[in-house]
Amino acid sequence: MAIKYYPFLLCLEESIEYIDNQETLEHAVFHLTAQQKQFAICLQKDGQCHNLSGKALPSIPLEKLTKLVQQALVDDGQCCVQKVILRRHEQAFELLSQLHN
């Protein structure tokens, strides 16, 4: 995998995960199918996206990112997640890094 910068958010079809190092990435992709890996998106704090091979991709719209973050918060047992509305990509990092620790 051609990942050069950490942290980033690994976005899959229905989930999102905070990745802070190579070990976390290897753990996150271990059980993914080849097709899931092909469609995985790595989101950087500045909103730039790329696939696991390093190819640039269009940025994830904030509306979609908001839904992924809300679901991650629900999965973690958080409540009132409908109040979470992202205005910047960096906000997703702030919220999800807290779940990671």
N, C-alpha and C positions, 0 to 999 in steps of 0.2 A: 504494500500500500504506500502511496506517495504522500503521506501526511507530513507536513513540515512544521506546522504551528499548532500549539495547544494553548489554551483550551479551545474546543469547538463543540458545537451541538450536532449530534448524529441524528438526523431526521429520517425516519422510516415512514411507511405509508400511514400508520396509525399511532406512532409513538415518537418520542424524542428523548435523548439521553445526553447528559453532560459528560464530555470526554476530556480528561485533563492530562493524560499521558498515554504512551504506547501500550502499557499493560491494560489500562482501562479499555482502550480501543480493541485490543485482541479479545478481551473478555466479552465485550459488547457484540462483536461480529462472529464469535465462535460458532453459534448455533444458527446463523443466518444461512439461507439457501443462496446459491449462486445468483438467482434472480433477485432476491432481496438485496444482496450486495450491489448488484448492478444498478438498482434504483435508489440506493441510499444516498442521502445528501449531507454533506458536511457544511455547516453554517458557521462562519467566522463572526466575531463581534461586530465587525463593520458592515455586516449584511452580505458579504461576498459568499458565494456558494461554489462547491466543487464536488465531484464524485470521489469515490475512494481511490481512484487512479490519479486524481489531481486535475482532471479536466474541468474547466470553468463551466458553471451552470447558471441559469437565471436565478435571481434572488427569490427567496420564499416571501410571498406576500404576508404582511403583518397579520391579516385576518386568519390565515391558515396557521401561522406560527402561534398566534394566541390560542387557537383551539388545541394545538398539540401541547402547549404548556398547561392549559387548563386540565387536559386529560392526565398529564403527568402529576399534577397536584392532586387530582382526585385519586389516582392510583396510590398516592402516598398517604391518603387519609385526610387530606385538607378539605375544609368546607368553604362555602361562599366563593368558589372559584369563578363564578360568573362575573364577579366584580373585577376580575383581572382582565385588563385590556391593554395590550402592548402598543406603545407609540414609537418605540425604537427597538431594534434587534438586541441591543445591549441589555434591555430589561429582561429578556428571556434568560440570559446568562446569570443575571443577579438572582432570579428566582430559582433556577435549577441548580446553581452551584450550592445553594443552601441545602437542597435535598441530597446532594452528593456527599457532603461532609458528615 
